[in-house]
Amino acid sequence: MLVRRNTAGYLPSIFDAFFNEANNLENSTIFTKPEFNVFETEKDFVIEGAVPGMEKKDFKIEINDNLLEISSEKEAKEERKEQKFFYKGFCYGSFKKSYSLPENINKEKINAGYENGILTITIPKDEQAKVLKQIKVG
């Protein structure tokens, strides 16, 4: 017996998504780029990124002019050929994020840490740059 489904007008079922992904695993790479939080405290600017499964040596953090660049490239582990995956959620690839830095920072004291899958970059504010020159209109 052939059962037809009217798929117009509704979302695909979870089973459709599962089996479509499972059928395409060998020909595709699933990698989501990490998301970052950027916030300011009284003394610092802080960038935090959720990048689980990495090691400290996998990250490259550089400053070019007033641009902070965060990048990483990690190779996936070699698959065992005797395994047939139904769903493959672990995947690694490369990413690159860039952030414009404000003028009032101390580039020499920027530091980074990686713990429990979170990359944290702390950018201290420069105390001397906080002094603003006021200009009177004459």
N, C-alpha and C positions, 0 to 999 in steps of 0.2 A: 504494500500500500504506500503510495506517495502522498506525503503531507506537505501542502503548500502553506507558506506563511506570507501574509501581506506585510511587507516591510516598509511600505510607504507611510510616512507620518509618525513613526515612532523610532526611538533610539535602538541601536543594535543591542542584542542581548550580551551578557557577560561571556556566554559560551562562544559566541561569534568572535569576540575580541580575543579570547584566550586561544582558540584554535587558529585564527588568522595569524596571530603573533607566533605561535608554535610552528606553523608551517613556513614562516619567513625567517626563522632564526639563522639558518645557515647562510643566508644572503644579506643579512643586515647587521648593523651595529647599533645597539641601543645605548646612548650615553646622554645624560642630562648634564648641562653645565651647572656648576655650583652657584648657589645664590649667596649674596653677601649683604650684611647689614653694615651701614655706615652711620655712626653717631658721634656726637660731640659731648665731652664732659668739660668741667671747668678748666682742666689742665691739658687735655689731650683730644685728638680726633682718633677714633677707633674704627677699624674695619675688621669685621668678623665674617668668616666664610665657613659654611658647612661642607666639608670635603672629606667624608669618611673613607677609610680604606687606603689612605695615603701614608707616606712616611715623610719625615722632615726633609730628607734629601731630594724628594720629588718636586719641591717648590723652588721657583726662581722668582725673586723679588728684586726689582731694579727701579732706580729713579733716573729718568732722562728729562733734563730741564725741570719743569714742574709737573711731570707726569709720573705717577707711581704705577708700575706694571707688575701684575701678579700673573704668573703662568705656571703650568705644570703639564708634564707628559708622562703617562704611566702606561706601560704595556700590559695587556691582559695576560694572565697565566696561560700556558699552553694547555689546550684541552686534551683530555684523554679520548682517543678515537672510539673506545669501546662504550662510551657513554652517549646516550641519546637524550638530549634535553627536551622537556616539554615546555619549559619556560626558563629563560635565562635572564635573571635580573642583575647579576654582577657584570659590569662592563666598565672598562676604564678607557680613557682617551685623553685628549689634550684640551686645555682651555687657556684663555688669556683674558684678563680683565684689566682695564686701565682707569685710573682716577686722577683728575686734575687736583693738584695740591694747592692749598691757599698760600698766601705770602707769609702769614704769621706762624710758620712752623720752624722747628729746629731739625733740619735734615740729618744732622750728625747723630742725633739720639733716637732715631726711629728704630724700633725693635719688633721682632716677630716671634711668635711661639705657636706650637701646634700640640694640642692635647685633646684626647677623646673625640677626634674627628673634626675639631674646630680650629681653623687657622685664625689667629688674632694678630693684627698689626696695630701697634700703638704709635701714634705720631704726636710727639709732644709739641705744645704751642711754645712759641718763642716769646719770652717775657718782654724782651726789648721791642719787639714788633707791635706790642699792644699799645704803646704810646702813640696817640694820634695827634697830629699837628692840626690845630684849629686855625682857620684863616678868617679874619674879620672882614666883612664887606665894608668898604670905605666909600 
